[in-house]
Amino acid sequence: MMESSGPFYQTPESVKEYLELSEGIDGRSLIERLHHFLPENSSVLELGMGPGKDLEILNQYYEAVGSDFSELFLNRFREINPNIPLMKLDAITLDTDNRFDAIYTNKVLHHLKPDEIRKSLKNQAGLLNSDGLICHSFWKGKGVEEIMGLTFHHYEAEDLEELISPYFQTLSMEEYSEMGKVDSILVIARKKAEQ
């Protein structure tokens, strides 16, 4: 997760609760879509890796690096997978000198306010190699929800296009179902040449 989510994933209880809520859910289908656009062995940064289920899948195809703002998630994953590199990163500031071919999130950026997403996307473009890709999933809809102390911003395709278009050219914008109805959007986009 990221700093903007506050202290939610900074306690063992909140991490345990998240693990229980996310049991049986991963982003394999999203990573398969990314695989259509990104060659194997490319370098990928996952932002907000949480328990690291998607990072393990990414690592099957790519040179994946995980990141989170929660030391608890990072330490837990490190104990299980000591050979996969990890970084503590805030999803807005992205304070690292590393460069990547792609940046991936699964339902992470929706915790950010729209102006924070713009800052994050600008900084993501700065971390990407030329022709670098982003692959991000969001909850579909309108409005903002507060659940267990976390903020969830919902977006429609046109909202996401407006947010990403200054820095990225959309390659794919797909609606899909995660909780039984069409409730999610996956965006895959390429860094613009001038970035």
TALINPE-V306300 format. One record per residue. N is the residue number from 1. RES is the residue in one small letter. SS is DSSP state (H for helix, E for strand, - for the rest). NEAR is the number of other C-alpha atoms within 8 Angstrom. D_FIRST is the distance of its C-alpha to the first C-alpha in Angstrom with 1 decimal. Layout:
[[N & RES & SS & NEAR & D_FIRST] [N & RES & SS & NEAR & D_FIRST]]
This chain:
[[1 & m & - & 14 & 0.0] [2 & m & - & 13 & 3.8] [3 & e & H & 9 & 7.1] [4 & s & H & 6 & 8.4] [5 & s & H & 11 & 6.9] [6 & g & - & 7 & 9.2] [7 & p & - & 7 & 10.1] [8 & f & H & 9 & 9.1] [9 & y & H & 13 & 7.3] [10 & q & H & 10 & 9.8] [11 & t & - & 9 & 12.8] [12 & p & H & 8 & 14.3] [13 & e & H & 6 & 15.2] [14 & s & H & 10 & 12.0] [15 & v & H & 12 & 10.7] [16 & k & H & 8 & 14.2] [17 & e & H & 8 & 14.1] [18 & y & H & 8 & 11.1] [19 & l & H & 9 & 13.1] [20 & e & H & 7 & 16.1] [21 & l & H & 6 & 15.0] [22 & s & - & 8 & 13.7] [23 & e & - & 6 & 16.9] [24 & g & - & 4 & 18.8] [25 & i & - & 5 & 16.3] [26 & d & - & 7 & 15.3] [27 & g & - & 9 & 15.5] [28 & r & H & 8 & 18.9] [29 & s & H & 6 & 20.7] [30 & l & H & 8 & 18.3] [31 & i & H & 10 & 18.7] [32 & e & H & 8 & 22.4] [33 & r & H & 8 & 22.6] [34 & l & H & 10 & 21.0] [35 & h & H & 9 & 23.6] [36 & h & - & 7 & 26.3] [37 & f & - & 6 & 25.4] [38 & l & - & 9 & 24.1] [39 & p & - & 7 & 26.5] [40 & e & - & 7 & 25.8] [41 & n & - & 7 & 25.1] [42 & s & - & 11 & 23.3] [43 & s & E & 11 & 20.4] [44 & v & E & 14 & 16.9] [45 & l & E & 12 & 13.5] [46 & e & E & 13 & 10.5] [47 & l & - & 14 & 7.4] [48 & g & - & 14 & 4.1] [49 & m & - & 15 & 6.9] [50 & g & - & 9 & 6.3] [51 & p & - & 9 & 10.0] [52 & g & - & 10 & 11.2] [53 & k & H & 9 & 13.7] [54 & d & H & 10 & 13.5] [55 & l & H & 12 & 13.5] [56 & e & H & 8 & 16.7] [57 & i & H & 10 & 18.2] [58 & l & H & 12 & 17.5] [59 & n & H & 9 & 19.2] [60 & q & H & 6 & 22.2] [61 & y & H & 8 & 23.0] [62 & y & - & 11 & 21.4] [63 & e & E & 10 & 20.8] [64 & a & E & 13 & 17.0] [65 & v & E & 13 & 14.7] [66 & g & E & 15 & 11.2] [67 & s & E & 14 & 8.5] [68 & d & E & 18 & 5.3] [69 & f & - & 12 & 5.6] [70 & s & - & 12 & 6.5] [71 & e & H & 9 & 10.1] [72 & l & H & 11 & 10.8] [73 & f & H & 14 & 8.9] [74 & l & H & 15 & 10.4] [75 & n & H & 8 & 13.7] [76 & r & H & 9 & 14.0] [77 & f & H & 11 & 13.7] [78 & r & H & 11 & 16.0] [79 & e & H & 7 & 18.6] [80 & i & H & 6 & 18.9] [81 & n & - & 7 & 18.7] [82 & p & - & 8 & 19.9] [83 & n & - & 5 & 21.1] [84 & i & - & 9 & 17.9] [85 & p & - & 8 & 16.7] [86 & l & E & 9 & 13.3] [87 & m & E & 9 & 12.1] [88 & k & E & 10 & 9.9] [89 & l & - & 13 & 9.0] [90 & d & - & 12 & 8.0] [91 & a & - & 14 & 7.6] [92 & i & - & 10 & 10.8] [93 & t & - & 9 & 13.0] [94 & l & - & 10 & 12.4] [95 & d & - & 6 & 14.9] [96 & t & - & 5 & 16.5] [97 & d & - & 5 & 20.0] [98 & n & - & 5 & 19.2] [99 & r & - & 7 & 20.2] [100 & f & E & 13 & 19.3] [101 & d & E & 13 & 21.1] [102 & a & E & 14 & 18.1] [103 & i & E & 14 & 14.4] [104 & y & E & 11 & 12.7] [105 & t & E & 13 & 9.9] [106 & n & E & 9 & 10.4] [107 & k & - & 9 & 9.6] [108 & v & - & 11 & 6.5] [109 & l & H & 10 & 8.8] [110 & h & H & 12 & 10.6] [111 & h & H & 11 & 8.6] [112 & l & - & 12 & 10.3] [113 & k & - & 8 & 14.1] [114 & p & H & 7 & 16.4] [115 & d & H & 7 & 17.4] [116 & e & H & 9 & 13.9] [117 & i & H & 12 & 13.6] [118 & r & H & 10 & 17.1] [119 & k & H & 10 & 16.2] [120 & s & H & 12 & 13.3] [121 & l & H & 10 & 15.8] [122 & k & H & 9 & 18.5] [123 & n & H & 11 & 16.6] [124 & q & H & 10 & 15.7] [125 & a & H & 12 & 19.4] [126 & g & H & 7 & 20.2] [127 & l & H & 10 & 18.4] [128 & l & E & 15 & 20.2] [129 & n & E & 8 & 23.6] [130 & s & E & 7 & 26.3] [131 & d & E & 10 & 26.0] [132 & g & E & 12 & 22.3] [133 & l & E & 13 & 20.3] [134 & i & E & 12 & 17.1] [135 & c & E & 13 & 16.2] [136 & h & E & 12 & 13.8] [137 & s & E & 12 & 13.9] [138 & f & E & 14 & 14.0] [139 & w & E & 12 & 15.6] [140 & k & E & 13 & 19.2] [141 & g & - & 8 & 21.3] [142 & k & - & 8 & 21.8] [143 & g & - & 7 & 20.5] [144 & v & E & 8 & 17.7] [145 & e & E & 7 & 16.9] [146 & e & E & 8 & 15.6] [147 & i & E & 7 & 14.8] [148 & m & - & 4 & 14.4] [149 & g & - & 6 & 13.3] [150 & l & E & 9 & 10.6] [151 & t & E & 12 & 11.9] [152 & f & E & 11 & 12.4] [153 & h & E & 13 & 14.6] [154 & h & - & 12 & 16.9] [155 & y & E & 12 & 18.7] [156 & e & - & 10 & 22.0] [157 & a & H & 9 & 22.9] [158 & e & H & 6 & 24.9] [159 & d & H & 8 & 22.1] [160 & l & H & 9 & 19.8] [161 & e & H & 9 & 22.9] [162 & e & H & 8 & 23.5] [163 & l & H & 10 & 20.1] [164 & i & H & 12 & 20.2] [165 & s & - & 9 & 24.0] [166 & p & - & 6 & 24.4] [167 & y & - & 11 & 22.7] [168 & f & E & 11 & 22.8] [169 & q & E & 10 & 25.5] [170 & t & E & 12 & 24.4] [171 & l & E & 8 & 25.6] [172 & s & E & 8 & 24.4] [173 & m & E & 10 & 23.1] [174 & e & E & 7 & 23.3] [175 & e & E & 10 & 22.9] [176 & y & E & 10 & 22.3] [177 & s & E & 9 & 22.1] [178 & e & - & 8 & 19.3] [179 & m & - & 6 & 20.6] [180 & g & - & 6 & 24.3] [181 & k & - & 7 & 24.8] [182 & v & E & 10 & 23.9] [183 & d & E & 13 & 20.6] [184 & s & E & 12 & 18.4] [185 & i & E & 14 & 18.9] [186 & l & E & 14 & 18.2] [187 & v & E & 13 & 18.9] [188 & i & E & 13 & 20.2] [189 & a & E & 12 & 21.6] [190 & r & E & 12 & 23.4] [191 & k & E & 15 & 23.3] [192 & k & - & 9 & 26.4] [193 & a & - & 6 & 29.0] [194 & e & - & 3 & 29.3] [195 & q & - & 7 & 25.7]]
